[in-house]
């Protein structure tokens, strides 16, 4: 299977990346033959910025491109496209073990100066065995201002065979000085049918289940996969979407807010427990600690550092889980608004009966205010407002979205 097969609904981006991979392959082949290489007028460049909404596959596209740059498939000599998906270069790049592909995905809220400087040093190295030195930064939008200024130096003066692949939700999330030195590729939200087909074809999910999950998540690939395969995730989502029908009084609003925060915490805890246990076991084994036995002397510092990193990751995971719940609520009210206007463009986020009930009991301007209340909550969380306080303010606004002046 080609590395490009997972780029769902991104035909234009795939064509651009494939053209660049061909030119990059020709460049390295000329170098290996001792010929004079040239990238002037080429589709290839040293820095790329992948942008697009959550779930569009930014990181997937970047990983596919990294694999194509390292491809050593024999079909290339016969005119085949780089990115066969079967050779050692493609396989190790995709699973994250290629010596010349550094895949960085932060587990905390920001990427600091120290980590960025280590990437700059890495970028100055020549490829150890691959065709290019690739630095893939999946969370370029989480760079601090200082880290962004450090990264600028590496992007501005790259080594001859180093490629930077940066991913961010939008170009505004990256410093102007950095994005001006990158070639930008804008990805779109994949069509629901294409996501359902991917889940069925690659993950073996039943077509009806895959279609329902893809429709419920609005084409978000990772969320659709989890919703289709995890019963607990479906139960938590149902609990979130039941909130709009239970906001009968102030007490109900406060209880709903507490439930929403608790649901996000439970979701984050489940994800953390799965990953933390695996990481802790692997580190214990690497440090020589047998199961159920005391760790060898001198290893306490390493275990402590892992625990601190896991705590920081837990903070981000809980915030991401709460943000997902807010996104699902937004989808619910989008369906309400669509029904109020008599259109058929609803995303199918909420139960039809609940959507119909809320739509009949309110006006479109009220629905718009409710959506704005959810967006205000997300902005408050970005400013580090206490989650429960921000969500309580939101649920009170969802119950009565009109300002006092309009009610009087």
Long-range contacts (C-beta under 8 A, 24 or more apart in sequence): 1-85, 2-81, 2-83, 2-84, 2-85, 3-63, 3-64, 3-67, 3-68, 3-71, 3-83, 3-84, 3-85, 3-90, 3-94, 4-64, 4-68, 4-81, 4-83, 5-85, 6-57, 6-60, 6-64, 6-198, 6-202, 7-57, 7-60, 7-61, 7-64, 8-57, 8-190, 8-191, 8-194, 8-195, 8-198, 8-221, 9-188, 9-189, 9-190, 9-191, 9-194, 9-195, 9-219, 10-56, 10-57, 10-61, 10-187, 10-188, 10-190, 13-61, 13-185, 13-186, 13-187, 14-61, 16-43, 16-185, 17-61, 17-64, 17-65, 17-68, 17-185, 18-68, 18-81, 18-82, 18-83, 19-43, 20-44, 20-45, 20-65, 21-65, 21-68, 21-69, 21-71, 21-81, 21-82, 21-83, 22-81, 22-82, 24-68, 24-69, 24-82, 24-131, 24-132, 24-163, 25-69, 25-71, 25-76, 25-82, 25-131, 28-131, 28-132, 28-161, 31-161, 45-183, 46-155, 46-158, 46-162, 46-163, 46-164, 47-155, 47-158, 47-163, 47-164, 47-166, 47-181, 47-182, 47-183, 48-163, 48-164, 48-165, 48-166, 48-182, 48-183, 48-184, 48-185, 49-140, 49-166, 49-167, 49-168, 49-171, 49-174, 49-178, 49-179, 49-182, 49-183, 49-184, 49-185, 50-165, 50-166, 50-167, 50-168, 50-185, 50-187, 51-167, 51-168, 51-169, 51-170, 51-171, 51-173, 51-184, 51-185, 51-186, 51-187, 52-169, 52-186, 52-187, 52-188, 52-189, 53-169, 53-188, 53-189, 54-169, 54-220, 55-189, 55-190, 55-217, 55-218, 55-219, 55-220, 55-221, 55-222, 55-223, 55-224, 56-187, 56-188, 56-189, 56-190, 57-187, 57-190, 57-221, 58-138, 58-167, 58-168, 58-187, 59-105, 59-136, 59-138, 59-167, 60-221, 61-185, 61-187, 62-136, 62-138, 62-165, 62-167, 63-93, 63-94, 63-103, 63-136, 64-94, 65-165, 66-93, 66-98, 66-101, 66-103, 66-134, 66-136, 66-163, 66-165, 67-93, 67-94, 69-93, 69-131, 69-132, 69-134, 69-163, 70-98, 70-100, 70-101, 70-130, 70-131, 70-132, 70-134, 71-131, 72-131, 89-130, 89-131, 93-134, 98-130, 99-128, 99-129, 99-130, 100-127, 100-128, 100-129, 100-130, 100-131, 100-132, 100-133, 100-134, 101-130, 101-134, 101-136, 102-134, 102-135, 102-136, 103-136, 103-138, 104-135, 104-136, 104-137, 104-138, 104-139, 105-138, 105-139, 106-138, 106-139, 106-142, 107-309, 107-312, 107-313, 107-316, 108-309, 108-312, 108-313, 108-315, 108-316, 109-142, 109-312, 109-315, 109-316, 109-319, 110-142, 110-143, 110-144, 110-147, 111-137, 111-139, 111-142, 111-143, 111-144, 111-147, 112-144, 112-146, 112-147, 113-144, 113-146, 113-147, 113-150, 115-147, 116-143, 116-147, 116-150, 116-151, 117-150, 119-151, 119-154, 120-150, 120-151, 120-153, 120-154, 123-154, 123-158, 123-159, 123-162, 123-164, 124-154, 124-159, 124-162, 125-159, 126-159, 126-161, 127-161, 131-161, 132-161, 132-162, 132-163, 133-159, 133-161, 133-162, 133-163, 134-162, 134-163, 134-165, 135-162, 135-163, 135-164, 135-165, 136-165, 136-167, 137-164, 137-165, 137-166, 137-167, 138-167, 139-167, 139-168, 140-166, 140-167, 140-168, 140-173, 140-174, 140-178, 141-168, 141-169, 141-173, 141-174, 143-174, 143-175, 145-175, 148-174, 148-175, 148-178, 149-175, 151-178, 152-177, 152-178, 152-181, 155-181, 155-182, 156-181, 189-218, 189-219, 189-220, 190-219, 190-221, 191-219, 192-218, 192-219, 194-219, 195-219, 195-220, 195-221, 195-224, 196-224, 199-224, 199-225, 199-228, 203-228, 203-229, 205-229, 215-347, 215-348, 216-347, 216-348, 216-349, 218-331, 218-347, 218-349, 223-324, 232-270, 233-267, 236-263, 236-266, 236-267, 237-328, 239-263, 240-325, 240-328, 240-329, 241-328, 241-329, 241-332, 241-349, 241-350, 241-351, 241-354, 242-354, 243-329, 243-395, 243-398, 244-329, 244-332, 244-333, 244-350, 244-354, 244-358, 244-398, 245-354, 245-357, 245-358, 247-395, 247-398, 247-399, 248-399, 249-399, 250-396, 250-399, 252-399, 253-392, 253-395, 253-396, 253-398, 253-399, 254-392, 254-395, 256-395, 257-388, 257-391, 257-392, 257-394, 257-395, 258-388, 260-322, 260-325, 260-391, 260-395, 261-322, 261-387, 261-388, 261-391, 263-321, 263-325, 264-318, 264-321, 264-322, 264-324, 264-325, 264-387, 265-318, 265-321, 267-321, 267-324, 268-314, 268-317, 268-318, 268-320, 268-321, 271-317, 271-321, 272-310, 272-313, 272-314, 272-317, 275-313, 276-310, 279-306, 279-310, 280-306, 318-387, 319-381, 319-387, 322-381, 322-387, 322-391, 323-378, 323-381, 326-374, 326-377, 326-378, 326-394, 329-374, 330-371, 330-374, 330-375, 333-358, 333-367, 333-370, 333-371, 333-374, 334-371, 336-362, 336-367, 337-364, 337-367, 337-368, 337-371, 340-364, 340-367, 362-401, 366-401, 366-402, 367-401, 369-397, 369-401, 369-402, 370-397, 370-398, 370-401, 373-397, 373-398, 373-401, 374-398
